[in-house]
Amino acid sequence: MDIPDYIANAVQNSSESSPPKRSKSIGAASRQSQNNEQPAHKYLAYPTTTFEDHSSVSDIDPEYETDFTTPDSSDMPDDVEEFRDKEYPQLKGKVYMDHGGTTLYAKSLVEEFSADLISNLYGNPHSASTPSALAGHRVDLIRERALRFFNADPEHWDLVFVANATAAIKLVIECFKDHAATSNTPVWYGYHKDAHTSLVGVRESTKMHRCFTSDEEVDIWINSGGLGGPRARQLGLFAYPGQSNMTGRRLPSSWAGRIRKSFHKAATYTLLDAAALASTAPLDLSDPATAPDFVALSFYKIFGFPNIGALLVRKDSAHVLESRKYFGGGTVEMVIAVNDTWHAKKDVSTHDRLEDGTLPFHSIFALDHAMNVHERLYGPNPMKFISHHTAQLGKQLYDSLVGLKHSNGLPLARVYKDEHAVYGDPSVQGATIAFNVQHADGTLIPYEDVEEAADDRNIFVRSGSLCNPGGVATYLNWSPAEMKAAYAAGHRCSNPTQIMLGKPTGVVRVSLGAMSTSSDVQILIQFLDEVYCQNINEQRITSTMLLTPSAPLSPPATPGATGQLPPLNIPHALHIPTIPSGAGPTPSTAGSTHTPENSSWAATALPGPEPHQPVEPEKPKYPPFNPEDYIKMRKPWEEEFRKQQARQQQYNVAMEIKVREMEDASMLSRNPTPSVKARKFGRSVVNLLRTKSHFVEAPRIPPLPSSPLPPPESRDPREPVRNASNSQRSRRSLEKAQFQQNVDNLGL
């Protein structure tokens, strides 16, 4: 890889040059050519330097500063459009709208991280050599800096590095199970319906679990002191997402503190899945009294790189994680493996006990650079700026999307949102929108077809069930029986049947991020209008864009400027290429659309429809919706499920009877394991019973002279049955007496 000149100069001349001040974030009017600067990394000065030279940018150790990324607190971030061309060149000619999956990394992050690894020697932190001690010391400093990034005081919080948010969730439940086994306290688990699949999967680790179907249900549960939750002498864990990864709705942040204050019957801990929330919103853990006990997150959703995650642990709740049975390398002080099974765990901190094996220390170093670049690009409080920026774009996208109409007035999109969600208010809603596209007759367009059509135009969104089973069931109105029927018919998340029973099995999701711009929103809206509405909404889109305050488009770069990347080839949202005569209404792709350099933005106004060129309506790819066909498909499934339920119920009743019989037998049997003598005696008795010659015919008992019973004609019809049963009992008693006599005669 070719190292840029300003980084090479920083490595070679760092001992001679003085650190310059940071130039204002590469704005068109304020940025300077970086070739004229001589920035220097203090930690890049020599291959073997002391610990003090390898600290991170934090309040603890101000000597460690990446000079060309250290933010100046007096500078506010420039418009994203002004530095996006340079810092995110991978977006050239593309519109990326899947920041909920992962956001994008900046170019300077990769360059600085590369220069760091090229210029310094790092070893495994579990060794005592100078490179290893250097790596271990730097990991500790970055751990503390990452805590302060979330306003988490290291006095009250610890951070455990993991692979991702799912790994953090899995680590919590494993520790809970081991703690419950050690203290003989069963685990109760509760989760919210908007939870990611990784949170739902925790329920399989315990027999006692509950799904809360609404926020109101959670509030009632908290206000009641935990009724319907963990009982006395049980261990409770309640998990919920900070933001729905399907609809972007942000859940109440007060639940953790209220649970800690209200529950006294059973200890109940809270686990917050902050993977979606922390990507575009500040995560404030400054008050440990109201904060969750455990927080799971992924750093690549915040910075784009590195691909690691973290589990933030409130130290007052860390004792629940300390009973984990498994131990890996680096988590124990001593292990005896031969002739004994004793070991001693580390007791310095929580992360020392839980971080098994060698940490991904190179990725942790990249996290340090990622925080540097984030603060340089988006200001000293980057997440606050990103939250405000994405909230504005989210409102613009939502308003534009719901405004798209077919010629008959039917909305183009079915948008799925909570009734209390308000786009533009970051306290209750993130910059994520889930929707499905429909034809003018109301029939749905398969969501994967929409994603594919957008992908052909270099517009990248996500479609499917989004690993959110509760959200799909709630917003798409799927019952459990219908979901099982869909599975029986062949539907799979990895290979979906996009429309079944007249319902979609997934959605199209658009999620915005820090480097998203207003032009991205307009390009997406223009695509939907061109492809599915045949430009019916173009006049409304034009007026909306002219009236909507938004960030300006990227200005063309100055020809011949040194150190400047070529300008983005993203088209203006108002530009539509000329359709040649005889061609249909097929739109051009976003990547191929461009504006001539010598033309002004005003010259690219939307052209009106030509009167001599009628627009043919788009033919639907699928046959029209017929309810009778789906009813016919649905009836066999429902009948089969009823049969299965009946068979299952019969099986459950039979098993219950069998279990009760076994319990009764065990209660009556004093010695369930017979001795050898008892078995021999049993065999002899069986042989005697098989030999009929040992038994004499029972004498007939003469009838009584007088009977108090009524005459036969006046008796109840059930009376003969009773007489038969009485005679059978008397015959058995005679047989027992005769059998006992034979046993006595044989000397047994």
KABEL-V199007 format. One record per helix or strand of 2 or more residues. SS is the DSSP state (H for helix, E for strand). FROM is the first residue (numbers start at 1). LEN is the number of residues. If there is no record, write none. Layout:
ss=SS from=FROM len=LEN
ss=SS from=FROM len=LEN
This chain:
ss=H from=5 len=8
ss=H from=34 len=3
ss=H from=42 len=3
ss=H from=51 len=4
ss=H from=80 len=8
ss=H from=89 len=3
ss=E from=95 len=2
ss=H from=107 len=13
ss=H from=130 len=20
ss=E from=157 len=6
ss=H from=165 len=19
ss=E from=187 len=6
ss=H from=197 len=9
ss=E from=208 len=5
ss=H from=215 len=9
ss=E from=235 len=7
ss=E from=249 len=2
ss=H from=255 len=8
ss=E from=268 len=6
ss=H from=277 len=4
ss=E from=294 len=5
ss=H from=300 len=4
ss=E from=309 len=6
ss=H from=315 len=7
ss=E from=332 len=4
ss=E from=343 len=3
ss=H from=350 len=5
ss=H from=361 len=18
ss=H from=382 len=21
ss=E from=413 len=4
ss=E from=432 len=7
ss=H from=447 len=10
ss=E from=459 len=2
ss=E from=462 len=3
ss=H from=469 len=7
ss=H from=480 len=9
ss=E from=499 len=2
ss=E from=503 len=2
ss=E from=507 len=5
ss=H from=518 len=15
ss=H from=538 len=10
ss=H from=601 len=4
ss=H from=627 len=42
ss=H from=676 len=15
ss=H from=692 len=3
ss=H from=712 len=3
ss=H from=719 len=28
